[in-house]
């Protein structure tokens, strides 16, 4: 990313440890991310499948999977 200095060797912030339900991960969060994408020219979420895919991708970025 232009203008962003990344520190090599710095500890990553994401993904977060998955410790169960996170009250910050809400429908409103997913809708806000979708609105930001639209603001950058990406298409609106047209179907519930689009919404579910965005929710899944956001969860995959934010959290480590549960231990199996």
N, CA, C and O atoms as a Maestro MAE file, in Angstrom:
{
 s_m_m2io_version
 :::
 2.0.0
}

f_m_ct {
 s_m_title
 :::
 protein
 m_atom[272] {
  # First column is atom index #
  i_m_mmod_type
  r_m_x_coord
  r_m_y_coord
  r_m_z_coord
  i_m_residue_number
  s_m_chain_name
  s_m_pdb_residue_name
  s_m_pdb_atom_name
  i_m_atomic_number
  :::
  1 25 0.849 -1.178 0.000 1 A "UNK " " N  " 7
  2 3 0.000 0.000 0.000 1 A "UNK " " CA " 6
  3 2 0.887 1.231 0.000 1 A "UNK " " C  " 6
  4 15 1.802 1.356 0.815 1 A "UNK " " O  " 8
  5 25 0.617 2.096 -0.884 2 A "UNK " " N  " 7
  6 3 1.399 3.309 -1.001 2 A "UNK " " CA " 6
  7 2 1.222 4.176 0.243 2 A "UNK " " C  " 6
  8 15 0.107 4.388 0.719 2 A "UNK " " O  " 8
  9 25 2.342 4.668 0.753 3 A "UNK " " N  " 7
  10 3 2.295 5.557 1.909 3 A "UNK " " CA " 6
  11 2 2.162 4.844 3.237 3 A "UNK " " C  " 6
  12 15 2.089 5.499 4.277 3 A "UNK " " O  " 8
  13 25 2.127 3.549 3.233 4 A "UNK " " N  " 7
  14 3 2.012 2.785 4.474 4 A "UNK " " CA " 6
  15 2 3.322 2.066 4.735 4 A "UNK " " C  " 6
  16 15 3.782 1.273 3.914 4 A "UNK " " O  " 8
  17 25 3.916 2.346 5.878 5 A "UNK " " N  " 7
  18 3 5.177 1.698 6.225 5 A "UNK " " CA " 6
  19 2 4.880 0.469 7.083 5 A "UNK " " C  " 6
  20 15 4.303 0.582 8.165 5 A "UNK " " O  " 8
  21 25 5.273 -0.687 6.597 6 A "UNK " " N  " 7
  22 3 5.108 -1.915 7.366 6 A "UNK " " CA " 6
  23 2 6.434 -2.220 8.047 6 A "UNK " " C  " 6
  24 15 7.491 -2.134 7.422 6 A "UNK " " O  " 8
  25 25 6.383 -2.570 9.299 7 A "UNK " " N  " 7
  26 3 7.593 -2.924 10.031 7 A "UNK " " CA " 6
  27 2 7.838 -4.408 9.874 7 A "UNK " " C  " 6
  28 15 7.017 -5.230 10.280 7 A "UNK " " O  " 8
  29 25 8.953 -4.742 9.291 8 A "UNK " " N  " 7
  30 3 9.309 -6.149 9.162 8 A "UNK " " CA " 6
  31 2 9.658 -6.687 10.538 8 A "UNK " " C  " 6
  32 15 10.342 -6.027 11.320 8 A "UNK " " O  " 8
  33 25 9.185 -7.882 10.824 9 A "UNK " " N  " 7
  34 3 9.437 -8.496 12.120 9 A "UNK " " CA " 6
  35 2 8.437 -8.099 13.184 9 A "UNK " " C  " 6
  36 15 8.495 -8.605 14.305 9 A "UNK " " O  " 8
  37 25 7.510 -7.192 12.853 10 A "UNK " " N  " 7
  38 3 6.493 -6.796 13.823 10 A "UNK " " CA " 6
  39 2 5.492 -7.926 13.998 10 A "UNK " " C  " 6
  40 15 5.190 -8.649 13.048 10 A "UNK " " O  " 8
  41 25 4.984 -8.076 15.198 11 A "UNK " " N  " 7
  42 3 4.003 -9.125 15.478 11 A "UNK " " CA " 6
  43 2 2.670 -8.762 14.826 11 A "UNK " " C  " 6
  44 15 2.226 -7.617 14.905 11 A "UNK " " O  " 8
  45 25 2.039 -9.734 14.185 12 A "UNK " " N  " 7
  46 3 0.757 -9.516 13.528 12 A "UNK " " CA " 6
  47 2 -0.353 -9.286 14.544 12 A "UNK " " C  " 6
  48 15 -0.325 -9.822 15.652 12 A "UNK " " O  " 8
  49 25 -1.326 -8.483 14.146 13 A "UNK " " N  " 7
  50 3 -2.499 -8.234 14.988 13 A "UNK " " CA " 6
  51 2 -3.647 -9.175 14.652 13 A "UNK " " C  " 6
  52 15 -4.499 -9.447 15.498 13 A "UNK " " O  " 8
  53 25 -3.671 -9.675 13.407 14 A "UNK " " N  " 7
  54 3 -4.752 -10.541 12.928 14 A "UNK " " CA " 6
  55 2 -4.174 -11.798 12.348 14 A "UNK " " C  " 6
  56 15 -3.063 -11.755 11.821 14 A "UNK " " O  " 8
  57 25 -4.852 -12.906 12.411 15 A "UNK " " N  " 7
  58 3 -6.171 -13.109 12.996 15 A "UNK " " CA " 6
  59 2 -6.101 -13.172 14.522 15 A "UNK " " C  " 6
  60 15 -5.060 -13.468 15.107 15 A "UNK " " O  " 8
  61 25 -7.230 -12.887 15.134 16 A "UNK " " N  " 7
  62 3 -7.362 -12.929 16.593 16 A "UNK " " CA " 6
  63 2 -7.602 -14.364 17.048 16 A "UNK " " C  " 6
  64 15 -8.093 -15.200 16.290 16 A "UNK " " O  " 8
  65 25 -7.250 -14.622 18.277 17 A "UNK " " N  " 7
  66 3 -7.575 -15.931 18.859 17 A "UNK " " CA " 6
  67 2 -9.093 -16.059 18.933 17 A "UNK " " C  " 6
  68 15 -9.786 -15.103 19.282 17 A "UNK " " O  " 8
  69 25 -9.600 -17.227 18.607 18 A "UNK " " N  " 7
  70 3 -11.048 -17.447 18.620 18 A "UNK " " CA " 6
  71 2 -11.427 -17.981 19.988 18 A "UNK " " C  " 6
  72 15 -11.110 -19.117 20.339 18 A "UNK " " O  " 8
  73 25 -12.111 -17.141 20.756 19 A "UNK " " N  " 7
  74 3 -12.483 -17.534 22.110 19 A "UNK " " CA " 6
  75 2 -13.996 -17.605 22.279 19 A "UNK " " C  " 6
  76 15 -14.509 -17.434 23.385 19 A "UNK " " O  " 8
  77 25 -14.696 -17.853 21.208 20 A "UNK " " N  " 7
  78 3 -16.146 -17.943 21.299 20 A "UNK " " CA " 6
  79 2 -16.801 -16.718 20.688 20 A "UNK " " C  " 6
  80 15 -16.132 -15.931 20.019 20 A "UNK " " O  " 8
  81 25 -18.088 -16.544 20.903 21 A "UNK " " N  " 7
  82 3 -18.804 -15.426 20.291 21 A "UNK " " CA " 6
  83 2 -18.179 -14.078 20.660 21 A "UNK " " C  " 6
  84 15 -17.776 -13.856 21.802 21 A "UNK " " O  " 8
  85 25 -18.109 -13.191 19.677 22 A "UNK " " N  " 7
  86 3 -17.551 -11.854 19.881 22 A "UNK " " CA " 6
  87 2 -18.686 -10.857 19.683 22 A "UNK " " C  " 6
  88 15 -19.227 -10.760 18.581 22 A "UNK " " O  " 8
  89 25 -19.060 -10.114 20.725 23 A "UNK " " N  " 7
  90 3 -20.192 -9.192 20.608 23 A "UNK " " CA " 6
  91 2 -19.948 -8.057 19.610 23 A "UNK " " C  " 6
  92 15 -20.895 -7.378 19.215 23 A "UNK " " O  " 8
  93 25 -18.694 -7.840 19.196 24 A "UNK " " N  " 7
  94 3 -18.399 -6.793 18.208 24 A "UNK " " CA " 6
  95 2 -18.726 -7.243 16.793 24 A "UNK " " C  " 6
  96 15 -18.926 -6.407 15.912 24 A "UNK " " O  " 8
  97 25 -18.783 -8.559 16.560 25 A "UNK " " N  " 7
  98 3 -19.051 -9.097 15.229 25 A "UNK " " CA " 6
  99 2 -20.555 -9.176 15.036 25 A "UNK " " C  " 6
  100 15 -21.190 -10.171 15.385 25 A "UNK " " O  " 8
  101 25 -21.110 -8.123 14.480 26 A "UNK " " N  " 7
  102 3 -22.566 -7.993 14.363 26 A "UNK " " CA " 6
  103 2 -22.980 -7.824 12.908 26 A "UNK " " C  " 6
  104 15 -22.142 -7.633 12.027 26 A "UNK " " O  " 8
  105 25 -24.273 -7.895 12.675 27 A "UNK " " N  " 7
  106 3 -24.825 -7.619 11.352 27 A "UNK " " CA " 6
  107 2 -24.465 -6.194 10.934 27 A "UNK " " C  " 6
  108 15 -24.193 -5.928 9.763 27 A "UNK " " O  " 8
  109 25 -24.467 -5.286 11.906 28 A "UNK " " N  " 7
  110 3 -24.120 -3.895 11.626 28 A "UNK " " CA " 6
  111 2 -22.671 -3.767 11.142 28 A "UNK " " C  " 6
  112 15 -22.391 -2.957 10.258 28 A "UNK " " O  " 8
  113 25 -21.759 -4.542 11.700 29 A "UNK " " N  " 7
  114 3 -20.363 -4.519 11.251 29 A "UNK " " CA " 6
  115 2 -20.268 -4.955 9.794 29 A "UNK " " C  " 6
  116 15 -19.599 -4.303 8.991 29 A "UNK " " O  " 8
  117 25 -20.929 -6.047 9.453 30 A "UNK " " N  " 7
  118 3 -20.894 -6.552 8.080 30 A "UNK " " CA " 6
  119 2 -21.520 -5.529 7.134 30 A "UNK " " C  " 6
  120 15 -20.999 -5.296 6.043 30 A "UNK " " O  " 8
  121 25 -22.636 -4.914 7.541 31 A "UNK " " N  " 7
  122 3 -23.268 -3.887 6.714 31 A "UNK " " CA " 6
  123 2 -22.359 -2.676 6.537 31 A "UNK " " C  " 6
  124 15 -22.322 -2.085 5.458 31 A "UNK " " O  " 8
  125 25 -21.624 -2.300 7.584 32 A "UNK " " N  " 7
  126 3 -20.699 -1.171 7.494 32 A "UNK " " CA " 6
  127 2 -19.560 -1.465 6.525 32 A "UNK " " C  " 6
  128 15 -19.174 -0.600 5.738 32 A "UNK " " O  " 8
  129 25 -19.023 -2.676 6.577 33 A "UNK " " N  " 7
  130 3 -17.958 -3.069 5.649 33 A "UNK " " CA " 6
  131 2 -18.500 -3.058 4.221 33 A "UNK " " C  " 6
  132 15 -17.825 -2.592 3.303 33 A "UNK " " O  " 8
  133 25 -19.704 -3.567 4.034 34 A "UNK " " N  " 7
  134 3 -20.321 -3.556 2.708 34 A "UNK " " CA " 6
  135 2 -20.478 -2.121 2.202 34 A "UNK " " C  " 6
  136 15 -20.245 -1.860 1.022 34 A "UNK " " O  " 8
  137 25 -20.867 -1.195 3.065 35 A "UNK " " N  " 7
  138 3 -21.040 0.204 2.673 35 A "UNK " " CA " 6
  139 2 -19.702 0.829 2.266 35 A "UNK " " C  " 6
  140 15 -19.645 1.606 1.313 35 A "UNK " " O  " 8
  141 25 -18.643 0.496 2.976 36 A "UNK " " N  " 7
  142 3 -17.322 1.005 2.614 36 A "UNK " " CA " 6
  143 2 -16.930 0.490 1.236 36 A "UNK " " C  " 6
  144 15 -16.407 1.249 0.420 36 A "UNK " " O  " 8
  145 25 -17.174 -0.786 0.964 37 A "UNK " " N  " 7
  146 3 -16.855 -1.352 -0.344 37 A "UNK " " CA " 6
  147 2 -17.626 -0.631 -1.452 37 A "UNK " " C  " 6
  148 15 -17.062 -0.317 -2.500 37 A "UNK " " O  " 8
  149 25 -18.903 -0.373 -1.220 38 A "UNK " " N  " 7
  150 3 -19.716 0.348 -2.205 38 A "UNK " " CA " 6
  151 2 -19.141 1.749 -2.420 38 A "UNK " " C  " 6
  152 15 -19.108 2.241 -3.548 38 A "UNK " " O  " 8
  153 25 -18.690 2.386 -1.348 39 A "UNK " " N  " 7
  154 3 -18.094 3.710 -1.455 39 A "UNK " " CA " 6
  155 2 -16.840 3.730 -2.316 39 A "UNK " " C  " 6
  156 15 -16.492 4.763 -2.889 39 A "UNK " " O  " 8
  157 25 -16.165 2.597 -2.409 40 A "UNK " " N  " 7
  158 3 -14.976 2.477 -3.253 40 A "UNK " " CA " 6
  159 2 -15.304 1.954 -4.645 40 A "UNK " " C  " 6
  160 15 -14.404 1.651 -5.428 40 A "UNK " " O  " 8
  161 25 -16.590 1.850 -4.950 41 A "UNK " " N  " 7
  162 3 -16.998 1.477 -6.297 41 A "UNK " " CA " 6
  163 2 -17.317 0.013 -6.516 41 A "UNK " " C  " 6
  164 15 -17.610 -0.387 -7.642 41 A "UNK " " O  " 8
  165 25 -17.267 -0.801 -5.464 42 A "UNK " " N  " 7
  166 3 -17.646 -2.206 -5.609 42 A "UNK " " CA " 6
  167 2 -19.168 -2.307 -5.615 42 A "UNK " " C  " 6
  168 15 -19.845 -1.431 -5.077 42 A "UNK " " O  " 8
  169 25 -19.717 -3.371 -6.222 43 A "UNK " " N  " 7
  170 3 -21.184 -3.479 -6.278 43 A "UNK " " CA " 6
  171 2 -21.799 -3.735 -4.900 43 A "UNK " " C  " 6
  172 15 -21.167 -4.286 -3.999 43 A "UNK " " O  " 8
  173 25 -23.050 -3.313 -4.780 44 A "UNK " " N  " 7
  174 3 -23.806 -3.571 -3.537 44 A "UNK " " CA " 6
  175 2 -24.034 -5.072 -3.377 44 A "UNK " " C  " 6
  176 15 -23.990 -5.823 -4.352 44 A "UNK " " O  " 8
  177 25 -24.274 -5.495 -2.155 45 A "UNK " " N  " 7
  178 3 -24.632 -6.891 -1.909 45 A "UNK " " CA " 6
  179 2 -26.035 -7.090 -2.471 45 A "UNK " " C  " 6
  180 15 -26.984 -6.446 -2.025 45 A "UNK " " O  " 8
  181 25 -26.161 -7.974 -3.441 46 A "UNK " " N  " 7
  182 3 -27.430 -8.137 -4.142 46 A "UNK " " CA " 6
  183 2 -28.312 -9.233 -3.546 46 A "UNK " " C  " 6
  184 15 -29.536 -9.170 -3.663 46 A "UNK " " O  " 8
  185 25 -27.712 -10.226 -2.913 47 A "UNK " " N  " 7
  186 3 -28.474 -11.369 -2.406 47 A "UNK " " CA " 6
  187 2 -27.997 -11.731 -1.011 47 A "UNK " " C  " 6
  188 15 -26.972 -11.237 -0.543 47 A "UNK " " O  " 8
  189 25 -28.744 -12.587 -0.363 48 A "UNK " " N  " 7
  190 3 -28.306 -13.053 0.952 48 A "UNK " " CA " 6
  191 2 -27.025 -13.873 0.833 48 A "UNK " " C  " 6
  192 15 -26.242 -13.939 1.781 48 A "UNK " " O  " 8
  193 25 -26.805 -14.499 -0.323 49 A "UNK " " N  " 7
  194 3 -25.569 -15.262 -0.527 49 A "UNK " " CA " 6
  195 2 -24.358 -14.324 -0.553 49 A "UNK " " C  " 6
  196 15 -23.297 -14.663 -0.029 49 A "UNK " " O  " 8
  197 25 -24.521 -13.133 -1.169 50 A "UNK " " N  " 7
  198 3 -23.448 -12.133 -1.142 50 A "UNK " " CA " 6
  199 2 -23.138 -11.736 0.300 50 A "UNK " " C  " 6
  200 15 -21.976 -11.666 0.698 50 A "UNK " " O  " 8
  201 25 -24.190 -11.476 1.076 51 A "UNK " " N  " 7
  202 3 -24.019 -11.054 2.464 51 A "UNK " " CA " 6
  203 2 -23.320 -12.159 3.272 51 A "UNK " " C  " 6
  204 15 -22.408 -11.886 4.052 51 A "UNK " " O  " 8
  205 25 -23.756 -13.397 3.076 52 A "UNK " " N  " 7
  206 3 -23.154 -14.523 3.798 52 A "UNK " " CA " 6
  207 2 -21.685 -14.699 3.417 52 A "UNK " " C  " 6
  208 15 -20.856 -15.010 4.272 52 A "UNK " " O  " 8
  209 25 -21.357 -14.502 2.140 53 A "UNK " " N  " 7
  210 3 -19.971 -14.637 1.701 53 A "UNK " " CA " 6
  211 2 -19.097 -13.549 2.311 53 A "UNK " " C  " 6
  212 15 -17.966 -13.821 2.713 53 A "UNK " " O  " 8
  213 25 -19.608 -12.312 2.385 54 A "UNK " " N  " 7
  214 3 -18.842 -11.231 3.018 54 A "UNK " " CA " 6
  215 2 -18.663 -11.505 4.506 54 A "UNK " " C  " 6
  216 15 -17.576 -11.309 5.050 54 A "UNK " " O  " 8
  217 25 -19.713 -11.952 5.157 55 A "UNK " " N  " 7
  218 3 -19.625 -12.274 6.583 55 A "UNK " " CA " 6
  219 2 -18.585 -13.365 6.827 55 A "UNK " " C  " 6
  220 15 -17.798 -13.277 7.769 55 A "UNK " " O  " 8
  221 25 -18.582 -14.380 5.987 56 A "UNK " " N  " 7
  222 3 -17.638 -15.484 6.121 56 A "UNK " " CA " 6
  223 2 -16.199 -15.018 5.885 56 A "UNK " " C  " 6
  224 15 -15.291 -15.391 6.628 56 A "UNK " " O  " 8
  225 25 -15.998 -14.201 4.847 57 A "UNK " " N  " 7
  226 3 -14.654 -13.699 4.546 57 A "UNK " " CA " 6
  227 2 -14.140 -12.802 5.665 57 A "UNK " " C  " 6
  228 15 -12.961 -12.862 6.014 57 A "UNK " " O  " 8
  229 25 -15.005 -11.979 6.224 58 A "UNK " " N  " 7
  230 3 -14.614 -11.100 7.324 58 A "UNK " " CA " 6
  231 2 -14.256 -11.914 8.567 58 A "UNK " " C  " 6
  232 15 -13.271 -11.616 9.242 58 A "UNK " " O  " 8
  233 25 -15.046 -12.932 8.867 59 A "UNK " " N  " 7
  234 3 -14.746 -13.799 10.006 59 A "UNK " " CA " 6
  235 2 -13.422 -14.535 9.802 59 A "UNK " " C  " 6
  236 15 -12.645 -14.686 10.744 59 A "UNK " " O  " 8
  237 25 -13.165 -14.990 8.578 60 A "UNK " " N  " 7
  238 3 -11.900 -15.697 8.286 60 A "UNK " " CA " 6
  239 2 -10.704 -14.769 8.467 60 A "UNK " " C  " 6
  240 15 -9.653 -15.207 8.935 60 A "UNK " " O  " 8
  241 25 -10.843 -13.504 8.106 61 A "UNK " " N  " 7
  242 3 -9.757 -12.542 8.299 61 A "UNK " " CA " 6
  243 2 -9.546 -12.237 9.784 61 A "UNK " " C  " 6
  244 15 -8.408 -12.158 10.247 61 A "UNK " " O  " 8
  245 25 -10.641 -12.067 10.526 62 A "UNK " " N  " 7
  246 3 -10.542 -11.630 11.912 62 A "UNK " " CA " 6
  247 2 -10.117 -12.701 12.901 62 A "UNK " " C  " 6
  248 15 -9.412 -12.401 13.865 62 A "UNK " " O  " 8
  249 25 -10.529 -13.939 12.685 63 A "UNK " " N  " 7
  250 3 -10.376 -14.970 13.714 63 A "UNK " " CA " 6
  251 2 -9.651 -16.211 13.227 63 A "UNK " " C  " 6
  252 15 -9.812 -16.640 12.085 63 A "UNK " " O  " 8
  253 25 -8.845 -16.781 14.124 64 A "UNK " " N  " 7
  254 3 -8.286 -18.113 13.887 64 A "UNK " " CA " 6
  255 2 -9.420 -19.116 13.996 64 A "UNK " " C  " 6
  256 15 -10.336 -18.928 14.797 64 A "UNK " " O  " 8
  257 25 -9.374 -20.180 13.203 65 A "UNK " " N  " 7
  258 3 -10.426 -21.206 13.345 65 A "UNK " " CA " 6
  259 2 -10.327 -21.889 14.703 65 A "UNK " " C  " 6
  260 15 -9.253 -21.961 15.300 65 A "UNK " " O  " 8
  261 25 -11.459 -22.389 15.178 66 A "UNK " " N  " 7
  262 3 -11.468 -23.147 16.432 66 A "UNK " " CA " 6
  263 2 -10.623 -24.388 16.284 66 A "UNK " " C  " 6
  264 15 -10.540 -24.973 15.204 66 A "UNK " " O  " 8
  265 25 -9.998 -24.786 17.370 67 A "UNK " " N  " 7
  266 3 -9.235 -26.031 17.384 67 A "UNK " " CA " 6
  267 2 -10.194 -27.182 17.182 67 A "UNK " " C  " 6
  268 15 -11.280 -27.200 17.760 67 A "UNK " " O  " 8
  269 25 -9.802 -28.141 16.368 68 A "UNK " " N  " 7
  270 3 -10.678 -29.286 16.084 68 A "UNK " " CA " 6
  271 2 -10.205 -30.523 16.813 68 A "UNK " " C  " 6
  272 15 -10.819 -31.583 16.694 68 A "UNK " " O  " 8
  :::
 }
 m_bond[271] {
  # First column is bond index #
  i_m_from
  i_m_to
  i_m_order
  :::
  1 1 2 1
  2 2 3 1
  3 3 4 2
  4 3 5 1
  5 5 6 1
  6 6 7 1
  7 7 8 2
  8 7 9 1
  9 9 10 1
  10 10 11 1
  11 11 12 2
  12 11 13 1
  13 13 14 1
  14 14 15 1
  15 15 16 2
  16 15 17 1
  17 17 18 1
  18 18 19 1
  19 19 20 2
  20 19 21 1
  21 21 22 1
  22 22 23 1
  23 23 24 2
  24 23 25 1
  25 25 26 1
  26 26 27 1
  27 27 28 2
  28 27 29 1
  29 29 30 1
  30 30 31 1
  31 31 32 2
  32 31 33 1
  33 33 34 1
  34 34 35 1
  35 35 36 2
  36 35 37 1
  37 37 38 1
  38 38 39 1
  39 39 40 2
  40 39 41 1
  41 41 42 1
  42 42 43 1
  43 43 44 2
  44 43 45 1
  45 45 46 1
  46 46 47 1
  47 47 48 2
  48 47 49 1
  49 49 50 1
  50 50 51 1
  51 51 52 2
  52 51 53 1
  53 53 54 1
  54 54 55 1
  55 55 56 2
  56 55 57 1
  57 57 58 1
  58 58 59 1
  59 59 60 2
  60 59 61 1
  61 61 62 1
  62 62 63 1
  63 63 64 2
  64 63 65 1
  65 65 66 1
  66 66 67 1
  67 67 68 2
  68 67 69 1
  69 69 70 1
  70 70 71 1
  71 71 72 2
  72 71 73 1
  73 73 74 1
  74 74 75 1
  75 75 76 2
  76 75 77 1
  77 77 78 1
  78 78 79 1
  79 79 80 2
  80 79 81 1
  81 81 82 1
  82 82 83 1
  83 83 84 2
  84 83 85 1
  85 85 86 1
  86 86 87 1
  87 87 88 2
  88 87 89 1
  89 89 90 1
  90 90 91 1
  91 91 92 2
  92 91 93 1
  93 93 94 1
  94 94 95 1
  95 95 96 2
  96 95 97 1
  97 97 98 1
  98 98 99 1
  99 99 100 2
  100 99 101 1
  101 101 102 1
  102 102 103 1
  103 103 104 2
  104 103 105 1
  105 105 106 1
  106 106 107 1
  107 107 108 2
  108 107 109 1
  109 109 110 1
  110 110 111 1
  111 111 112 2
  112 111 113 1
  113 113 114 1
  114 114 115 1
  115 115 116 2
  116 115 117 1
  117 117 118 1
  118 118 119 1
  119 119 120 2
  120 119 121 1
  121 121 122 1
  122 122 123 1
  123 123 124 2
  124 123 125 1
  125 125 126 1
  126 126 127 1
  127 127 128 2
  128 127 129 1
  129 129 130 1
  130 130 131 1
  131 131 132 2
  132 131 133 1
  133 133 134 1
  134 134 135 1
  135 135 136 2
  136 135 137 1
  137 137 138 1
  138 138 139 1
  139 139 140 2
  140 139 141 1
  141 141 142 1
  142 142 143 1
  143 143 144 2
  144 143 145 1
  145 145 146 1
  146 146 147 1
  147 147 148 2
  148 147 149 1
  149 149 150 1
  150 150 151 1
  151 151 152 2
  152 151 153 1
  153 153 154 1
  154 154 155 1
  155 155 156 2
  156 155 157 1
  157 157 158 1
  158 158 159 1
  159 159 160 2
  160 159 161 1
  161 161 162 1
  162 162 163 1
  163 163 164 2
  164 163 165 1
  165 165 166 1
  166 166 167 1
  167 167 168 2
  168 167 169 1
  169 169 170 1
  170 170 171 1
  171 171 172 2
  172 171 173 1
  173 173 174 1
  174 174 175 1
  175 175 176 2
  176 175 177 1
  177 177 178 1
  178 178 179 1
  179 179 180 2
  180 179 181 1
  181 181 182 1
  182 182 183 1
  183 183 184 2
  184 183 185 1
  185 185 186 1
  186 186 187 1
  187 187 188 2
  188 187 189 1
  189 189 190 1
  190 190 191 1
  191 191 192 2
  192 191 193 1
  193 193 194 1
  194 194 195 1
  195 195 196 2
  196 195 197 1
  197 197 198 1
  198 198 199 1
  199 199 200 2
  200 199 201 1
  201 201 202 1
  202 202 203 1
  203 203 204 2
  204 203 205 1
  205 205 206 1
  206 206 207 1
  207 207 208 2
  208 207 209 1
  209 209 210 1
  210 210 211 1
  211 211 212 2
  212 211 213 1
  213 213 214 1
  214 214 215 1
  215 215 216 2
  216 215 217 1
  217 217 218 1
  218 218 219 1
  219 219 220 2
  220 219 221 1
  221 221 222 1
  222 222 223 1
  223 223 224 2
  224 223 225 1
  225 225 226 1
  226 226 227 1
  227 227 228 2
  228 227 229 1
  229 229 230 1
  230 230 231 1
  231 231 232 2
  232 231 233 1
  233 233 234 1
  234 234 235 1
  235 235 236 2
  236 235 237 1
  237 237 238 1
  238 238 239 1
  239 239 240 2
  240 239 241 1
  241 241 242 1
  242 242 243 1
  243 243 244 2
  244 243 245 1
  245 245 246 1
  246 246 247 1
  247 247 248 2
  248 247 249 1
  249 249 250 1
  250 250 251 1
  251 251 252 2
  252 251 253 1
  253 253 254 1
  254 254 255 1
  255 255 256 2
  256 255 257 1
  257 257 258 1
  258 258 259 1
  259 259 260 2
  260 259 261 1
  261 261 262 1
  262 262 263 1
  263 263 264 2
  264 263 265 1
  265 265 266 1
  266 266 267 1
  267 267 268 2
  268 267 269 1
  269 269 270 1
  270 270 271 1
  271 271 272 2
  :::
 }
}
